[in-house]
Amino acid sequence: MRLVFYYSNLEAPLDVPANKGFDLNEILTLLKSLRSKGIEYETVESSALPEVELSEAYVNAAVPSVYKKYRIRKIFGSRRRSGWLFGKGVPGLLVYEEGDKYPSDVFPHEELNGNIVTVKDYLENLLPSTPRHEENR
């Protein structure tokens, strides 16, 4: 498993349900803890990315949302401007399984029942369920 986290140093996360409990330092600490358990991650500072690359990352994020039947359009934008907040006002986390070109999951997202699963929720739930790196070998 590999995680790719998109965020901006130039834009503070918006005060929206998708960012509930978001603290950049806490997220980075959770990612480092997961690395010690053998899960690789990459951070992408989105303000340094060309808009085309950031848009492409959002389009890739849409792949798991279709297969898993949850919503991301309004999480990362609006009906008219889908994805414009991805990695900026709403930091995004893409989850890749080993060897996959496209992500298998994206956070935050809204499930069909209306629950929003945040980046923090996912990382906090992943941490205790991941065995130590030495046990993975």
Backbone as numpy.savetxt, mean C-alpha at the origin, in Angstrom:
# Nx Ny Nz CAx CAy CAz Cx Cy Cz
7.41 -12.82 -0.69 6.57 -11.64 -0.69 7.46 -10.40 -0.69
7.00 -9.39 -1.41 7.70 -8.11 -1.47 6.66 -7.00 -1.38
6.96 -5.97 -0.61 6.05 -4.84 -0.42 6.67 -3.60 -1.06
5.84 -2.81 -1.71 6.28 -1.53 -2.27 5.36 -0.45 -1.71
5.96 0.48 -0.97 5.21 1.52 -0.28 5.45 2.87 -0.95
4.36 3.50 -1.41 4.41 4.80 -2.08 3.91 5.87 -1.12
4.70 6.93 -0.95 4.33 8.03 -0.07 5.01 9.29 -0.56
4.60 10.43 -0.02 5.19 11.71 -0.40 5.73 12.43 0.83
6.94 12.94 0.71 7.49 13.80 1.77 6.97 15.22 1.65
6.43 15.57 0.49 5.99 16.94 0.25 4.53 17.18 0.61
3.73 16.12 0.64 2.31 16.26 0.93 1.95 15.43 2.16
1.33 16.09 3.12 0.87 15.36 4.31 -0.31 14.48 3.92
-0.40 13.30 4.50 -1.57 12.45 4.22 -2.86 13.18 4.61
-3.85 13.05 3.77 -5.14 13.69 4.02 -5.82 13.06 5.24
-6.68 13.84 5.87 -7.45 13.34 7.00 -8.71 12.66 6.46
-8.52 11.44 5.97 -9.61 10.63 5.40 -9.56 9.25 6.05
-10.67 8.52 6.01 -10.69 7.19 6.64 -9.60 6.24 6.15
-9.19 6.35 4.90 -8.16 5.47 4.35 -6.81 5.68 5.02
-6.61 6.84 5.63 -5.35 7.16 6.32 -5.47 7.08 7.84
-6.54 6.49 8.33 -6.77 6.42 9.77 -5.56 5.80 10.49
-5.05 6.52 11.48 -3.92 6.03 12.26 -2.58 6.08 11.55
-2.53 6.74 10.39 -1.29 6.76 9.61 -0.25 7.65 10.26
0.93 7.10 10.45 2.10 7.84 10.91 3.28 7.26 10.14
3.95 8.09 9.34 5.01 7.60 8.46 6.10 6.86 9.24
6.54 7.40 10.35 7.59 6.74 11.13 7.14 5.37 11.63
5.90 5.28 12.04 5.37 4.00 12.52 5.29 2.98 11.37
4.86 3.43 10.21 4.78 2.53 9.04 6.18 2.04 8.68
7.16 2.93 8.65 8.53 2.53 8.33 9.10 1.56 9.36
8.74 1.75 10.62 9.17 0.82 11.68 8.54 -0.56 11.47
7.26 -0.59 11.12 6.60 -1.87 10.84 7.25 -2.58 9.66
7.58 -1.81 8.62 8.23 -2.40 7.45 9.60 -2.99 7.82
10.36 -2.27 8.64 11.67 -2.77 9.07 11.52 -4.04 9.90
10.50 -4.11 10.73 10.24 -5.31 11.52 9.91 -6.49 10.61
9.18 -6.23 9.54 8.85 -7.30 8.60 10.09 -7.76 7.84
10.99 -6.84 7.55 12.23 -7.22 6.87 13.02 -8.21 7.73
13.02 -8.00 9.04 13.74 -8.92 9.93 13.12 -10.31 9.92
11.89 -10.40 9.42 11.22 -11.69 9.30 11.29 -12.24 7.88
12.07 -11.58 7.02 12.29 -12.09 5.68 11.41 -11.51 4.59
10.62 -10.50 4.91 9.77 -9.86 3.89 10.49 -8.61 3.41
10.80 -8.58 2.14 11.48 -7.43 1.56 10.49 -6.30 1.29
10.98 -5.09 1.37 10.14 -3.94 1.02 10.97 -2.88 0.34
10.26 -2.03 -0.35 10.86 -0.89 -1.05 9.98 0.31 -0.75
10.60 1.45 -0.49 9.83 2.68 -0.32 10.07 3.54 -1.56
9.00 4.16 -2.02 9.07 5.02 -3.20 8.54 6.39 -2.81
9.42 7.38 -2.81 9.02 8.74 -2.51 8.39 9.31 -3.78
7.07 9.46 -3.76 6.31 9.74 -4.99 6.55 11.13 -5.58
6.95 12.11 -4.77 7.15 13.44 -5.34 8.36 13.46 -6.28
9.23 12.45 -6.18 10.39 12.36 -7.05 10.09 11.57 -8.34
8.91 10.97 -8.40 8.55 10.16 -9.57 7.88 10.99 -10.66
8.17 10.68 -11.92 7.38 11.30 -12.99 5.92 10.86 -12.86
5.00 11.75 -13.20 3.57 11.46 -13.07 3.17 10.18 -13.81
3.81 9.90 -14.94 3.51 8.70 -15.72 3.81 7.44 -14.91
4.92 7.42 -14.21 5.28 6.24 -13.40 4.33 6.05 -12.23
3.92 7.14 -11.61 2.99 7.05 -10.49 1.61 6.58 -10.99
1.20 7.05 -12.13 -0.07 6.60 -12.73 -0.02 5.13 -13.06
1.12 4.68 -13.56 1.29 3.27 -13.89 1.21 2.40 -12.63
1.77 2.88 -11.54 1.70 2.15 -10.27 0.25 2.04 -9.82
-0.53 3.12 -9.98 -1.95 3.08 -9.61 -2.71 2.09 -10.49
-2.43 2.08 -11.77 -3.10 1.14 -12.68 -2.78 -0.30 -12.25
-1.53 -0.56 -11.87 -1.16 -1.88 -11.37 -1.92 -2.20 -10.07
-2.15 -1.19 -9.24 -2.88 -1.39 -7.99 -4.33 -1.80 -8.25
-4.85 -1.41 -9.40 -6.23 -1.74 -9.73 -6.41 -3.23 -10.04
-5.35 -3.91 -10.44 -5.45 -5.33 -10.81 -6.00 -6.17 -9.66
-5.40 -6.13 -8.46 -5.96 -6.96 -7.38 -7.35 -6.50 -6.94
-7.65 -5.21 -7.10 -8.96 -4.73 -6.67 -10.07 -5.35 -7.53
-9.77 -5.61 -8.78 -10.75 -6.25 -9.67 -10.94 -7.72 -9.27
-9.83 -8.42 -9.11 -9.91 -9.85 -8.78 -10.50 -10.11 -7.40
-10.16 -9.25 -6.44 -10.62 -9.48 -5.07 -11.91 -8.74 -4.75
-12.41 -8.00 -5.73 -13.69 -7.31 -5.63 -13.76 -6.32 -4.46
-12.78 -5.42 -4.41 -12.88 -4.32 -3.48 -12.59 -3.02 -4.22
-12.90 -1.92 -3.55 -12.86 -0.61 -4.21 -11.58 0.16 -3.84
-11.00 0.78 -4.87 -9.87 1.68 -4.60 -10.04 3.03 -5.29
-10.95 3.14 -6.25 -11.08 4.39 -7.02 -11.31 5.59 -6.10
-12.27 5.49 -5.20 -12.56 6.62 -4.31 -11.56 6.72 -3.17
-10.84 5.66 -2.89 -9.79 5.71 -1.87 -8.65 6.60 -2.37
-8.25 6.41 -3.62 -7.11 7.12 -4.20 -7.52 8.26 -5.13
-8.76 8.68 -5.09 -9.20 9.76 -5.96 -10.70 9.91 -5.94
-11.27 10.06 -7.13 -12.72 10.22 -7.25 -13.16 9.56 -8.55
-14.46 9.59 -8.79 -14.95 9.00 -10.05 -14.34 9.71 -11.27
-14.22 10.99 -11.18 -13.70 11.76 -12.33 -12.18 11.75 -12.41
-11.52 11.65 -11.27 -10.05 11.69 -11.25 -9.51 10.51 -10.44
-9.66 9.33 -10.98 -9.21 8.16 -10.24 -7.68 8.13 -10.16
-7.19 7.81 -8.99 -5.76 7.62 -8.79 -4.93 8.85 -8.52
-5.49 10.04 -8.54 -4.67 11.24 -8.41 -4.09 11.42 -7.01
-4.63 10.72 -6.01 -4.10 10.81 -4.66 -3.14 9.67 -4.31
-2.99 8.70 -5.22 -2.17 7.53 -4.94 -0.73 7.94 -4.65
-0.24 7.54 -3.48 1.14 7.82 -3.11 1.39 9.27 -2.73
0.35 10.06 -2.68 0.49 11.47 -2.30 -0.37 11.71 -1.06
-1.60 12.19 -1.26 -2.50 12.41 -0.13 -2.94 11.13 0.55
-2.84 10.02 -0.19 -3.15 8.70 0.37 -1.99 7.77 0.02
-1.09 7.53 0.98 0.01 6.59 0.71 -0.55 5.21 0.36
0.15 4.53 -0.54 -0.32 3.22 -0.99 0.72 2.14 -0.80
0.25 0.94 -0.53 1.12 -0.21 -0.35 0.69 -1.30 -1.33
1.64 -1.73 -2.16 1.39 -2.83 -3.09 2.09 -4.07 -2.57
1.40 -5.20 -2.64 1.93 -6.48 -2.16 2.15 -7.37 -3.38
3.37 -7.85 -3.53 3.73 -8.73 -4.65 4.11 -10.10 -4.12
3.60 -11.14 -4.73 4.04 -12.49 -4.41 5.30 -12.77 -5.22
6.08 -13.70 -4.75 7.38 -14.03 -5.38 7.24 -14.25 -6.88
7.98 -13.46 -7.66 8.04 -13.63 -9.10 6.91 -13.02 -9.89
5.90 -12.45 -9.22 4.77 -11.86 -9.94 5.09 -10.46 -10.45
4.58 -10.17 -11.65 4.77 -8.86 -12.26 3.78 -7.84 -11.69
2.58 -8.32 -11.39 1.53 -7.43 -10.88 1.27 -7.72 -9.41
0.83 -6.71 -8.66 0.59 -6.92 -7.24 -0.59 -7.87 -7.00
-0.52 -8.56 -5.88 -1.61 -9.45 -5.49 -2.57 -8.75 -4.53
-2.14 -7.60 -4.00 -2.99 -6.85 -3.08 -2.57 -5.39 -3.05
-3.48 -4.54 -2.61 -3.22 -3.11 -2.49 -3.91 -2.60 -1.22
-3.23 -1.69 -0.54 -3.78 -1.07 0.67 -3.49 0.41 0.61
-4.42 1.24 1.09 -5.71 0.89 1.63 -6.69 0.49 0.53
-7.75 -0.18 0.94 -8.85 -0.50 0.03 -10.14 -0.59 0.83
-11.25 -0.50 0.10 -12.56 -0.61 0.72 -13.18 -1.92 0.30
-13.54 -2.73 1.28 -14.16 -4.01 1.00 -15.64 -3.80 0.67
-16.27 -4.81 0.12 -17.67 -4.70 -0.30 -18.61 -4.34 0.85
-18.25 -4.73 2.06 -19.10 -4.41 3.22 -18.89 -2.98 3.73
-18.01 -2.22 3.06 -17.76 -0.83 3.43 -16.58 -0.63 4.36
-16.02 -1.70 4.90 -14.85 -1.57 5.76 -13.63 -1.15 4.96
-12.88 -0.22 5.50 -11.64 0.21 4.87 -10.48 -0.44 5.60
-9.63 -1.13 4.86 -8.44 -1.76 5.42 -7.27 -0.84 5.08
-6.67 -0.26 6.10 -5.59 0.70 5.91 -4.24 0.01 5.77
-3.25 0.77 5.37 -1.87 0.27 5.30 -1.44 -0.20 6.69
-1.72 0.60 7.69 -1.34 0.26 9.07 -2.03 -1.03 9.51
-3.33 -1.17 9.22 -4.07 -2.39 9.58 -3.38 -3.62 9.00
-3.06 -3.53 7.72 -2.47 -4.68 7.03 -1.11 -5.05 7.65
-0.25 -4.05 7.82 1.09 -4.33 8.35 1.03 -4.86 9.77
0.16 -4.29 10.60 0.04 -4.77 11.98 -0.47 -6.20 12.03
-1.35 -6.58 11.12 -1.87 -7.95 11.09 -0.86 -8.91 10.48
-0.05 -8.43 9.55 0.94 -9.28 8.90 2.09 -9.63 9.84
2.49 -8.69 10.65 3.66 -8.87 11.51 3.59 -10.10 12.42
2.54 -10.27 13.22 2.52 -11.45 14.10 2.29 -12.76 13.36
1.72 -12.69 12.16 1.44 -13.93 11.42 2.62 -14.40 10.58
3.71 -13.60 10.56 4.88 -13.94 9.76 5.93 -14.60 10.65
6.33 -15.83 10.30 7.38 -16.48 11.11 8.72 -15.76 10.95
9.59 -15.95 11.91 10.92 -15.35 11.82 11.62 -15.85 10.58
12.51 -15.05 10.04 13.21 -15.35 8.79 13.94 -16.69 8.85
14.56 -16.98 9.98 15.32 -18.24 10.10 14.42 -19.45 9.94
13.15 -19.33 10.36 12.21 -20.44 10.26 11.73 -20.64 8.83
11.86 -19.61 7.98 11.42 -19.70 6.59 12.35 -20.53 5.75
13.56 -20.76 6.21 14.57 -21.46 5.38 14.45 -22.94 5.49
